[in-house]
Amino acid sequence: MADIDALALALRAELGPEQVVTDRQTLRTYECDGLAHYKVIPALVVLPHTAAQVATVVKACAAAGVPFVARGSGTGLSGGALPHAEGVLIVTAQMRRIVEIAPADERAVVEPGVINLQVTRAATPHGYYYAPDPSSQQICSIGGNVAENSGGAHCLKYGFTTNHVTGLQIVTPDGDLVRLGGRALDPPGYDLIGAFVGSEGTLGVATEVTVRLTRLPESVRTLLAAFTSIDAAGAATSAIIAAGVVPAAIEMMDALAIEAAEAAVACGYPPGAAAVLVVELDGPSAEVEAQFEQVTALCTKEGAFEIRIAADEAERALFWKGRKSAFAAVGRISPDYIVQDGVIPRTALPEVLRRISEVADSHGVRVANVFHAGDGNLHPLVLFDARVEGEAERAETVSGAIIDLCIEYGGSITGEHGVGMDKAKYMPRMFGDDDLDTMQLVRCAFDPDHLSNPGKVFPTPRLCGERPGSNLAERFPGVEVF
Amino acid sequence: MAALDELTRPAGDDDHVGGVPARLVASPASTEEAAALVAAAQGLSVVVRGGGTKIHWGPPPRSLDLIIDTRRLSGVVEHAAGDLITVVGAGTPLGDLALGDQQLAIDFHPGATVGGVVATGASGPRRLHYGTARDLLIGITVVRPDGVVARSGGKVVKNVAGYDLGKLYTGSYGTLGLITECVFRLHPRPAASAYVRSTAPAQAVSAILAAQVAPTAIEIDTATGELAVLLEGTASGVRERAALIEKLLAGEVSETAPGWWGRDPWAPDEIGLKLSVPLSKVPALVDSGSALRGSAGTGVLYAAARDITEVERLRALCVRSGGHAVVLTAPAEVRDILDMWGPVPGLAVMRRIKEQFDPGYRFAPGRFVGGI
């Protein structure tokens, strides 16, 4: 720990003592992110206030060969911000300044600790909002969203964080501050923003983010449709897509998830439903009204026994309350649960859900299903009681089997929660050795010493070989290198 | 491993890139064939060519042994309509895609291939609504310069597993290897569409955006003095929204696009630039006196410059506004004395990426930023 002690001393002098945490009790409060069953106490926590301070910290880590992990609000669900026991945890929560809301450029410039929903709140008076809306948007940070390429219920229509970031200031793993992109689109050169967003903190630390602001839609219409079977709700989803409608969101919950939501927030969903869909359309009124009628008719045709149309913002909020609180609500019906995150082609939905239920039954485990049906992103909640011997293991088995199903059906092991610590082991099931090796060429370009969030995303780190330098001039003597 | 001469043929008169003649040409018909070819071509300098519609973009290669023609890597491998995705060979001409009532919403030059549009990151009017190739590409298969085949992404739109190599390859000008297959997210073909043509100034763009009509494209053309808006959707919805914009701009609803819509504003032997500025700076750029055309709703415009002085003036204007100006194409005598790419922030990291993927600087050498 000599390195860490020296680092702590140096950073205290550079940043100020209150921004460097070494006290064991306080360090312990950072031992996990939103995935609480992984716990590691960091060797050191720093709380920088500026990009320059982040660069100072990273540079010091690079010089000492000490690993570092960036953390925003710590709400991630894949252990992406799990600290390193011999490393520095760089907490960006103090960097929460909205630098500028620029409606004329349709951009906002924010520091990484700014909370997702605050961007929308700041933009709304100007007629704009920030489209990516993870369920945790009241507490998750933009920096974390950038690391994880966060989605949300409305990414069916509006895309993910990567489609909404036009500029970044990052600290590279060797401690350099680099600006990429800005308010203008299509900066020349490799799309480093595209490479960085979703890299889960393994390519450096974002210290400023320029995001697109989206014009508020003229009209938003939301309906809740109740079905007597999952298959019927799945068929309605397919019918809506087949009709050429692109809703802002199509969300589904099954009976067990509805039961949990009812118990927790009394959302008043239709009793007796085996599945409910929340469908939201937004856009110009002239389009939304016609398409909303079409969606309502399709739900009826596929067997919805009750359709409620939100009459006002309060009722719309109630529809969403049941959906958005579903994860936490499951705590009402089960002492413990695993939140899974996998993706399948949406047309395989009914079949995969049947198979999930078979797997769950065969292990005597209950699974509540909540998901973004429109884009096939499943969030099965695998319920268990850790006090009962063997239940946790059985739940883990079922959770892993669900991921296997996603791969079998040509989907993905994660739609929005990230690989992090939790799913690195599944990466070789989705990608071949050569694929993983190629991805890690990018890692080697940014972080040849593997100091930035090591141990995440990739199960086996690639040896980066000889350290690359800018030897273009050596290789091509006489060629101008500008 | 097959010998190189079994996989290639001698180059013909047309097989040159920016005036640099190639020695050999190869047309692999599958990812496996392409991998074998690239593995056998170690030590050679390579340029990848699709339809050739943009092969004159960018500086000429420093050297050129082999042109890999992608046009046999063609065809729709899969079109999962219910999942709104398609898997296509990189050599597939975009104009040949038959996806029924769905579409790959990328604008392209006639004859352009999927791989060419992705490799150059080319875009057109509809980017305002649909985004560009980088936004629509959800999976990619490439052959690395060392002959290794790699995939990233997948066949589902929502997917955050692993690094998104598709983003890195989009707009990389063939400097990181050969793209053989792409997976795209699709959109439904709109039931109806209409253009509103007007002579409103660029300042009107903010009023159009404020009208909440969700336009698919807002294009401006200084030569004709026109500002035109594309609206897509249901028949009744388009009628209503077009009428609103018609009134707002004192324009005229038209079923067809203006003749200049989506076309490069330069002639084949002229200097063509791609300009990009923050949205609020579009009016100043448009009023700066150059011949411009393009997406006034996103700040990505194209210009035909008379000479290097005009290139420099436009570049200074864009860079000062927080944007960029890239010379896409220019006559040889201009190209040779011009910095086509202009200033490139982040170049040091880009060089390190190139050195990881192509340490021998063999793929499209010198065609990209900073001599990459």
Interface residues (C-beta under 8 A of the other chain):
Chain A: A102 A104 D105 E106 R107 G127 E148 N149 G151 C155 G159 F160 T162 N163 T172 D176 V178 R179 L180 G182 R183 A184 L185 D186 P187 P188 G189 Y190 D191 L192 I193 G194 A195 V197 G198 S199 R215 L216 P217 E218 S238 I241 A242 G244 V245 V246 G283 P284 A286 E287 A290 Q291 V343 I344 P345 R346 T347 H372 D375 G376 N377 G410 G411 S412 I413 T414 G415 E416 H417 G418 V419 K423 M427 M430 F431 G432 D434 D435 L436 D437 T438 M439 L441 V442 R443 C444 A445 F446 V457 P468 S470 N471 L472 R475 F476 V479 E480 V481 F482
Chain B: R62 A80 A81 G82 D83 L84 I85 D101 G121 S123 G131 T132 R134 D135 V142 R144 V148 V149 A150 R151 S152 G154 K155 V156 V157 K158 N159 V160 A161 G162 Y163 D164 L165 G166 K167 L168 T170 G171 S172 L176 H187 P188 R189 A191 S206 L209 A210 Q212 V213 A214 G233 T234 S236 G237 E240 R241 K274 S276 V277 P278 L279 S280 T298 G299 V300 C318 S321 G322 G323 H324 V326 D339 W341 G342 V344 P345 G346 L347 A348 V349 M350 R351 R352 I353 E355 Q356 F357 P359 Y361 G366 F368 V369 G370 G371
